[in-house]
Amino acid sequence: MSDMVPEVLNAALDSLFTPKEPGEQEYQGVDGLLYCRNCHTPVQCRVKLWGRDKIVPCLCRCQQEAMAEKKRQDELVERQRKIRQLKATGIQEKHLLEWNFGVAEDNKDIQMAKRYVEQWKKVKAENLGLLLWGDVGTGKSFVAACIANALLDQGIPVLMTNFSKILNQMGAMYSEERYRYIASFSNYSLLILDDLGIERSTEYALEQVYAVIDERYKSGLPVIITTNLKIAEIRNPQDVAYARIYSRILEMCTPVQISGEDRRKSIGKEKQQVVKEVLDL
């Protein structure tokens, strides 16, 4: 019986690898192998199976390049899907998706933001947070959103939210649920907390604000915080509860004053001009 095994295998191989005639896009080379008419590389190769030479199919250069291109396209589609998903979860206010470097004026604040993105690996490794402070309408949220969108476009998880939303979300949660919710922020490489100071100032609210800040501190991941508060208010708070929060923030973030023109007034003027043109005022 054992003597028959090689014969059975060879018979199976002969039936499997029966020589074939050249196809429309093939020709037979002087070595007896079939070649591709387009790239002139073999679509067959010789291999030794169980001591016998066999001619088996292989991929010519055209086919290899086509497979590589398909793989590249599939990876691109998957990357775009991932980025769309990251943006859907990371940018919760849809108008913020339109705030990016492509529509920004090239001022010193935007140049700083671009460097933050360009140096992201170092920023993340060294946990370099920012506290963007300044008057209302100077572009703090815009600068933060530009950073968020640029990193999201690279497939980096970013969450941009504010404490009012966080507190509203936590309102109906039990203690354990709140802890898991706060801990989930660590899934984002960058956390952006917009408009610090607009949230409620109750004891419960301040406790939760501190919990979010402290958890981020423990995670060792960077955070960007925007606020209309003066830097003097943050450095010299009058209340112990605020002092605890602001002290942790200053430990994590470098204060950067954003001093651009009031974007809201500029946008308001543009809309007024459009209304005048449309209504012929």
C-alpha positions as CSV (number, residue, x, y, z in Angstrom):
1,M,0.0,0.0,0.0
2,S,2.8,2.4,0.9
3,D,4.4,1.9,-2.5
4,M,1.3,3.2,-4.1
5,V,1.3,6.5,-2.3
6,P,3.9,8.3,-4.5
7,E,2.1,7.0,-7.6
8,V,-1.2,8.3,-6.4
9,L,0.3,11.7,-5.5
10,N,2.1,12.0,-8.8
11,A,-1.0,11.1,-10.7
12,A,-2.9,13.7,-8.8
13,L,-0.2,16.3,-9.5
14,D,-0.2,15.4,-13.2
15,S,-3.9,16.0,-13.4
16,L,-3.7,19.2,-11.4
17,F,-0.8,20.8,-13.2
18,T,-1.6,19.7,-16.8
19,P,0.2,21.9,-19.3
20,K,-2.1,24.3,-21.0
21,E,-2.1,26.2,-24.2
22,P,-1.3,30.0,-24.2
23,G,-4.3,32.2,-23.6
24,E,-5.1,35.3,-25.6
25,Q,-2.8,37.5,-23.4
26,E,-0.1,34.9,-23.1
27,Y,2.7,33.3,-25.2
28,Q,5.1,30.5,-24.7
29,G,8.7,31.3,-24.1
30,V,11.8,29.4,-25.2
31,D,12.0,27.9,-21.7
32,G,8.6,26.3,-22.2
33,L,6.8,28.5,-19.7
34,L,3.9,30.8,-20.5
35,Y,4.5,34.6,-20.4
36,C,2.3,37.6,-20.1
37,R,2.1,39.6,-23.4
38,N,1.8,42.9,-21.5
39,C,4.7,42.8,-19.1
40,H,6.7,39.8,-20.6
41,T,7.1,38.1,-17.2
42,P,6.2,34.5,-16.6
43,V,2.7,33.3,-15.5
44,Q,4.2,29.9,-14.9
45,C,7.1,28.7,-12.9
46,R,8.9,25.4,-12.2
47,V,8.9,23.8,-8.8
48,K,10.0,20.5,-7.4
49,L,7.3,18.5,-5.8
50,W,8.0,15.1,-4.3
51,G,11.1,14.8,-6.4
52,R,9.6,15.8,-9.7
53,D,9.7,19.0,-11.6
54,K,6.2,20.5,-12.1
55,I,5.0,23.6,-13.9
56,V,2.6,25.6,-11.7
57,P,0.8,28.9,-12.2
58,C,2.3,32.1,-10.8
59,L,1.6,35.8,-10.9
60,C,3.2,38.0,-13.6
61,R,4.3,41.5,-12.8
62,C,1.0,42.9,-14.1
63,Q,-1.0,40.7,-11.8
64,Q,1.3,41.5,-8.8
65,E,1.0,45.2,-9.5
66,A,-2.8,44.9,-9.8
67,M,-3.0,43.0,-6.5
68,A,-0.8,45.6,-4.8
69,E,-3.0,48.4,-6.2
70,K,-6.2,46.7,-5.0
71,K,-4.7,46.2,-1.6
72,R,-3.7,49.9,-1.5
73,Q,-7.2,51.0,-2.6
74,D,-8.8,48.7,0.0
75,E,-6.5,50.1,2.7
76,L,-7.4,53.7,1.6
77,V,-11.1,52.9,1.7
78,E,-10.7,51.4,5.2
79,R,-8.7,54.4,6.4
80,Q,-11.3,56.8,5.1
81,R,-14.0,54.8,6.8
82,K,-12.1,54.9,10.1
83,I,-11.6,58.7,9.8
84,R,-15.3,59.2,9.2
85,Q,-16.1,57.1,12.2
86,L,-13.5,59.0,14.3
87,K,-15.0,62.3,13.3
88,A,-18.5,61.2,14.0
89,T,-17.6,60.3,17.5
90,G,-14.9,62.9,18.2
91,I,-16.5,66.1,16.8
92,Q,-20.0,66.2,18.2
93,E,-20.9,69.7,16.9
94,K,-21.0,69.4,13.1
95,H,-20.1,73.0,12.3
96,L,-16.7,72.3,14.0
97,L,-15.9,69.9,11.1
98,E,-15.6,73.0,8.8
99,W,-13.0,74.6,11.1
100,N,-9.7,73.5,9.6
101,F,-6.4,74.9,8.5
102,G,-7.6,75.1,4.9
103,V,-10.0,78.0,5.8
104,A,-7.8,79.6,8.5
105,E,-5.9,82.8,8.2
106,D,-2.1,82.3,8.5
107,N,-1.6,84.2,11.7
108,K,0.6,83.4,14.7
109,D,-2.1,81.4,16.5
110,I,-2.7,79.2,13.5
111,Q,1.1,78.8,12.9
112,M,1.4,77.6,16.6
113,A,-1.5,75.2,16.0
114,K,0.1,73.8,12.9
115,R,3.4,73.2,14.8
116,Y,1.5,71.4,17.5
117,V,0.1,69.0,14.9
118,E,3.5,68.6,13.1
119,Q,5.1,67.7,16.4
120,W,2.3,65.4,17.5
121,K,4.5,62.4,18.2
122,K,6.6,64.5,20.6
123,V,3.6,66.3,22.0
124,K,1.9,62.9,22.9
125,A,5.1,61.3,24.2
126,E,5.8,64.2,26.5
127,N,2.2,64.9,27.3
128,L,2.2,68.6,26.2
129,G,-1.2,70.2,26.9
130,L,-2.4,73.7,26.0
131,L,-4.6,76.2,27.9
132,L,-5.9,78.5,25.2
133,W,-7.2,81.7,26.9
134,G,-8.4,85.0,25.7
135,D,-11.4,87.3,25.2
136,V,-14.7,86.1,23.7
137,G,-14.5,85.6,19.9
138,T,-10.8,85.6,19.5
139,G,-10.7,82.2,17.9
140,K,-9.8,79.8,20.8
141,S,-12.4,77.2,19.8
142,F,-11.4,77.7,16.1
143,V,-7.7,77.0,16.8
144,A,-8.6,74.0,18.9
145,A,-10.9,72.6,16.2
146,C,-8.2,73.1,13.5
147,I,-5.9,71.0,15.6
148,A,-8.6,68.4,16.2
149,N,-9.5,68.0,12.5
150,A,-5.9,67.9,11.3
151,L,-5.2,65.0,13.7
152,L,-8.4,63.2,12.9
153,D,-7.4,63.4,9.2
154,Q,-4.3,61.4,10.2
155,G,-6.5,58.8,11.9
156,I,-5.6,59.9,15.4
157,P,-8.5,59.7,17.9
158,V,-9.5,63.1,19.2
159,L,-12.6,64.1,21.3
160,M,-13.7,67.7,21.3
161,T,-16.4,68.5,23.9
162,N,-17.2,70.8,26.8
163,F,-18.0,70.4,30.5
164,S,-21.7,71.4,30.0
165,K,-22.2,68.4,27.7
166,I,-20.2,66.1,29.9
167,L,-22.2,67.1,33.0
168,N,-25.5,66.7,31.1
169,Q,-24.4,63.3,30.0
170,M,-23.4,62.3,33.5
171,G,-26.7,63.6,35.0
172,A,-28.6,60.3,34.8
173,M,-25.7,58.0,35.5
174,Y,-24.9,56.1,38.7
175,S,-21.5,56.4,40.3
176,E,-19.9,53.4,38.6
177,E,-21.3,54.5,35.2
178,R,-19.8,58.0,35.7
179,Y,-16.4,56.5,36.5
180,R,-16.5,54.4,33.3
181,Y,-17.7,57.3,31.3
182,I,-14.8,59.5,32.5
183,A,-12.3,56.7,32.0
184,S,-13.5,56.3,28.4
185,F,-11.9,59.6,27.6
186,S,-8.5,57.8,27.7
187,N,-9.5,56.1,24.5
188,Y,-8.7,59.4,22.8
189,S,-5.1,60.4,22.2
190,L,-6.1,64.1,22.5
191,L,-9.0,65.5,24.6
192,I,-10.2,69.0,23.9
193,L,-12.3,70.7,26.6
194,D,-13.9,73.8,25.1
195,D,-15.1,76.8,27.1
196,L,-13.9,76.0,30.6
197,G,-15.9,78.3,33.0
198,I,-19.3,78.2,31.3
199,E,-20.4,75.1,33.2
200,R,-22.5,75.2,36.4
201,S,-20.6,76.1,39.6
202,T,-22.4,73.8,42.0
203,E,-20.4,71.6,44.3
204,Y,-21.4,68.5,42.3
205,A,-20.4,70.1,39.0
206,L,-17.0,71.2,40.3
207,E,-16.4,67.7,41.7
208,Q,-17.1,66.2,38.3
209,V,-14.9,68.8,36.5
210,Y,-12.0,67.9,38.8
211,A,-12.7,64.2,38.2
212,V,-12.4,64.6,34.5
213,I,-9.2,66.7,34.7
214,D,-7.6,64.4,37.3
215,E,-8.4,61.3,35.3
216,R,-6.8,62.9,32.2
217,Y,-3.8,63.7,34.3
218,K,-3.5,60.1,35.5
219,S,-3.8,58.8,31.9
220,G,-0.6,60.7,30.9
221,L,-2.3,61.9,27.7
222,P,-2.4,65.5,26.5
223,V,-5.4,67.8,26.8
224,I,-6.2,71.2,25.2
225,I,-8.5,73.5,27.2
226,T,-10.1,76.7,26.0
227,T,-11.5,79.4,28.3
228,N,-12.6,83.0,28.4
229,L,-11.2,83.3,31.9
230,K,-8.3,85.6,32.4
231,I,-5.0,83.9,33.2
232,A,-4.8,85.8,36.5
233,E,-8.2,84.2,37.5
234,I,-6.8,80.8,36.8
235,R,-3.5,81.4,38.6
236,N,-5.1,83.1,41.6
237,P,-8.5,81.6,42.2
238,Q,-10.6,82.9,45.1
239,D,-12.2,79.6,45.8
240,V,-10.6,76.3,47.1
241,A,-12.7,74.1,44.7
242,Y,-11.6,76.1,41.7
243,A,-8.0,76.3,43.0
244,R,-7.8,72.5,43.0
245,I,-9.0,72.3,39.4
246,Y,-6.9,75.2,38.1
247,S,-3.8,73.9,39.8
248,R,-4.1,70.6,38.0
249,I,-4.8,72.3,34.7
250,L,-1.7,74.5,35.0
251,E,0.3,71.4,35.8
252,M,-0.8,69.7,32.6
253,C,-1.1,72.7,30.2
254,T,1.0,75.6,29.0
255,P,-1.1,78.8,28.9
256,V,-1.2,80.4,25.4
257,Q,-3.1,83.7,24.8
258,I,-5.2,83.7,21.7
259,S,-5.5,87.3,20.6
260,G,-7.1,87.3,17.2
261,E,-9.8,89.6,16.0
262,D,-13.3,88.8,17.2
263,R,-14.4,86.2,14.7
264,R,-18.1,86.5,15.7
265,K,-18.2,90.2,14.8
266,S,-16.5,89.5,11.5
267,I,-18.9,86.7,10.6
268,G,-21.8,88.9,11.7
269,K,-20.7,91.7,9.4
270,E,-20.4,89.3,6.5
271,K,-23.9,88.0,7.1
272,Q,-25.2,91.6,7.3
273,Q,-23.6,92.4,4.0
274,V,-25.2,89.3,2.4
275,V,-28.6,90.2,3.8
276,K,-28.3,93.7,2.4
277,E,-27.4,92.3,-1.1
278,V,-30.2,89.7,-1.0
279,L,-32.9,92.1,0.2
280,D,-31.5,95.2,-1.7
281,L,-31.3,97.2,1.5
